[in-house]
Amino acid sequence: MSDARSLSQALLHTGDGQFAKRMKDHAAVPEALPVYMTSVFAFDDVPSVDAIYEHEAEGYIYSRMRHPNADAVAEILSAADGGEDALVFSSGMAAITLSILSLVQAGDHIVASPVLYGGVRDFLEKELRRLGVRVTFVDLLREDVEAALRPETKLIYTETLCNPLLEVPDLRRISSIAHAHGLPLLVDNTFATPVVAQPISLGADLVLYSATKYLGGHSDIVSGAAVGSRDLIERIRPKLVLYGAVSGAQDCWLLARSLRTLQLRVTRHSQNALRVARFLEEHPKVEKVYYPGLASSPDHARAQAQFRDGLYGGMLTVDLAGGERAATDFVAALESIKYVPSLAGTATTLSYPAKTSHRFYTPEALEKAGITMGQLRFSIGLEDPDEIIAEMARALDAL
Ligand code: PLP
């Protein structure tokens, strides 16, 4: 630093960009991607910016449009899911709503599974209706999908593992129907992750995530993602930029870090969940266990045909004998397993669909959705499975 520089010059114009430029010539690169905490990038001249806008040069301009930490996550996710490209969003809802909005306009029509994450169901039912887009909900396991299609249908939407009963639609069959009509199939793969299922390999065109869940995996970020063909991703990108649904550098950095252990974590979540499901299935205080990994599950064959490495995910749902009273007492009797209205953290948690995600359903609507007052949904964690089972056994025996 030259003595001739004023203090304000020294404080305001030393480091940062110049430092980054010098590092480009270093012999070594950081082993871990740094957090690029910058809202904007600096240029020495006008042609350099023009070249980026004209796609003649690689570079970043403004972090709402694109930034290195989001691109790093997109790269990992497209490789993991077998897509050509990906986008990272500020939340799962942003990923899902803006992807759908990119593909429909007033007068269009969507076919969707009726059993979906509540926020997505609300978006399809209320927000899209307001915008002049109609949705037909079709039980993809039991009803005729083709009969619901109309000339103005633009896409089919489902989840890999439907919440909370963990039913498994046949993605190969649904995607072949979609493609026969020139439609894309959009699949929310939040519960499965690419470790359990890779919907693109089963025919899906766009894979959506609440990265808040397993991809993040530590209950410390809210984020979302979409993975698909370059063409679809480029149709969606302008909406992300326009609506400002970008995921910040820090969250993307945490997400990239979490993805390094995704396979390890989801394998363990799944193995633990199968152990717990087998225990619960035999327990007299448990009426029913919903887990596609159980040989007794009506979804087992479909799950086996579509899921990877004999894994079925970390989510499982039970109906306790004794209804609401039993569910309330059971939650109170547990020690380390907390009532957490989310999922996919490192620790085992539970949620109570009739009291949270489906709280405002009428008793008739609850019955139609198969949700009972004694029903609890577990997100099985990474603990020693014997400890999870012992804690559940103590709480069940106390009922
Ligand atoms: N999809 C599924 C299956 C979810 O469980 C959730 C949230 O619970 C979402 C989407 C929405 O994601 P986010 O809360 O990150 O916006």
Boltz pocket constraint, residues with backbone or C-beta under 6 A from the ligand:
constraints:
  - pocket:
      binder: B
      contacts: [[A, 91], [A, 92], [A, 93], [A, 94], [A, 117], [A, 119], [A, 120], [A, 159], [A, 163], [A, 188], [A, 190], [A, 191], [A, 209], [A, 210], [A, 211], [A, 212], [A, 213], [A, 222], [A, 223], [A, 224], [A, 342]]
      max_distance: 6.0
